[in-house]
């Protein structure tokens, strides 16, 4: 580097200038030298570049360009020696041999040539790669140009947006921007919200990225208007033609939490008009589950049994919607959980509703329709049955198991009761005894004394007097025990003339047969026994007028 006319060319010279007189002397000498050099161009060489054929770089020196081309050789080659002469800037520009880096210099390395040229220190092309501190350390408006007053609110990390070669070439790193998007994107500093933008607050970052406005992921929580205002098929995707029947309140099903896909739906069935079958049908395009083939045969009113949370939860089957008999669903091995007829069930037809009057409980409103029962009474009404059918009580009369032969009603054992004596096991007295519990009439107290073989005399089970034919073999006692005047059982009594002729009360003496009251041989026997002389005392034994 060349020094000005008042700058020392060498430290030795600097130390020599001690007084103003010496300075004046040297100044005069320099003026004379300059005059001589101007007058004699062929004088001795002052710099390496002035020596023809000498290449300072090939000789191992630095390029002598700019101000370095005007330096006297002795300024660097002290004591006329080349050995040990420094070749880097900082070795000379150390504030001793030559001007060094001032205290106000930016904190950089020692590669001066990265910013400065050999022509002058200023102007210079500043190489920021040597800077080791933050931009604002220098660019503070004092050392170097700082952030202008109209700069957008941002941090001091200038290099995140600016390059070091041109301040105008800016790529904004929004991470360093302070404030909201609208503080810059106001239509003046930066592009603002266009007129056809959907109604939304100024929180642009909730939807837009910082690389491009296009392809924004809309945060629907910030949109304060009905969905259909945007989702109309023009501004944004609208409801497709194959959408299920629904109102325009899209957000009741398409929640903002699922905003990246319409396919993820939290369906609110309260918002869906129409019946279930308008969506839940085979082959529907929106994936609604349809009635499976194994479903019970019912109407299309699904809501009568199912709720909208799950098909299997909260299910209350409405039998009024069923179109088939009970057995179409309540069969063994069905896939929908309908209870089947248990193995211990009484033998019946499949018409469950004929007996079970409630669909909520099998035992509630149970009224057996005996017309649906398969088998006889005893197949159900036996001791220990599991369905509560009353069995024959222990004090029941001895009969066969054909209950219906006597009991004409299935609602009451005593109503329409008509004993079929053909079903009775045992003789009459096994039922018709005093104190029986089934109301069979017992032998009255004024009954003639007989054995207990009632059927020997009573030929009818519907009336004691009808078909009455006394079997005298069953009568206990003598004839007069029954055939007396005033008896209550219509037994014939002796005529009055028996007494007038002195006939004894021994009826059997004359009446030898119970089938007819008169017996000739019996009468003759009585005469022989009771009249003096017997029949011989009679003038004519065949003369009936003696007695009659």
PyMOL commands that set and color helices and strands:
alter all, ss='L'
color gray80, all
select helices_A, chain A and resi 11-16+20-39+48-50+66-70+73-75+78-80+89-92+112-114+128-130+135-138+158-160+174-176+181-183+204-206+220-222+227-229+250-252+256-258+269-271+276-278+302-304+319-321+326-328+352-354+370-372+377-379+403-405+421-423+428-430+454-456+472-474+479-481+496-500+507-509+520-530+534-537+544-546
alter helices_A, ss='H'
color red, helices_A
deselect
rebuild
show_as cartoon
